[in-house]
Amino acid sequence: MQRPSTKSYFLKTFGCQMNVYDSERMTESLTRDGYSETAEIADADLVILNTCHIREKAAEKVYSDLGRIRDMKDARKRDGKDTVIAVTGCVAQAEGREITTRQPAVDLVIGPQSYHRLPELIARVGNTRERIVETEFPGDEKFDRMSAPRRVVSPSAFLTVQEGCDKFCTFCVVPYTRGAEFSRPLAKIENEARELIAAGARELVLLGQNVNAYHGEGHSGRSIGLAELIRRLADIDGLERIRYTTSHPRDMDDDLIAAHGEVPQLMPFLHLPIQSGSDRMLAAMNRKHKTGEYIDIIDRIRSARPDIALSSDFIVGFPGETADEAEDTLKLVAAVGFAQAYSFKYSPRPGTPASSLGDQVPDEVKSERLQRLQALLEDQQTEFNQRSLGATVPVLFERKGRQPGEFVGRTPHLQLVHAVADGDIVGRTMGVTVTEARRASLSGVIASA
Ligand code: SF4
């Protein structure tokens, strides 16, 4: 039961969808504890920074935010008001006690595996004024104990099914900040899915740092894979769409590929990071797959689901990357054809093996390579969207747009669509005839419910 609202919190989320999901769960448990959200940080009794460690200097940016928040805490103190400052997420996990040492105004440091303890730890800070650092990895406890009922803020809801990663790509902090792979049992995921659908979700995005490494306990007690999990979720009434992210090529098994051809609710979209078109670079990144294997997966998934739209991640200028190897990435992109993609210049993340490699690529070279790659990817995205011109596509509307009467939704291929409607169509799937196609979005006219 929700307690009467007496205190307010301000929560800022950085980074990936996993952090967005974790912030939603923290919000739910704070609401149950009688907190209400405020958009004004100066009004907040509790300030939470849910941090991301993926970018270089991420921790430094957190410390500079914390300096400003400390000033606000001091000002509130002069007015006789207490403020609790909490740092959560991957910077919390990576830096631990260093955070309270460098910024003593911080009361709580909580790693991603301990969010279920948030209300208890806030109460302890209030009672004892001690500074608490909680960055253990207690396994599956977190999900079991974050038992507040799920709220839905969009018809497309995140559902974490897996956390952590055992792959240890040499550029990535995730195995250090999120720990080893852990999969939630099917029964618990089904329960959460039913709650989300009852609360208005029409689409579930299954989340995991390595989501297709999912190996949770099924109803019979034996372990099941992601394909089986998707089939079970597809049986739930009211669930129109299923997506999953982020996948690793190594874990793209035959059953999951087959599911793309068999499960109508599984949307024809796959985000499958490759990072580079050079086998030597992939080995240096410890990606555990080669370009030929990636192309083979793409061929097989296109056989199972010919209209699948593909997305990927690319790192440009990894240490030692030659001009020819950068060219190999362009060739791979040209050969595969992507509907969208994310591409970045390599930047060293502290604590990762690649950060101490010599032979760093000069920044201007990285910039030039990135520009060429992005130009090709943007052309492919524009061309992919233009193929929808004149077609009528099913769009699940997720929110209101900026213009009067405008709504924004997604096609099965994850394209963003703007359309105007008379009534409120958020949460409804409507046929939209596409009249305009831009690189990043479509516009259209509603044709049918
Ligand atoms: S598979 Fe993904 S999460 Fe795991 S180490 Fe590699 S990049 Fe990081």
Residues whose N, C-alpha, C, O or C-beta is under 5 A from the ligand:
A	BS01	SF4	C165 K167 F168 C169 C172 V174 Q209 H248
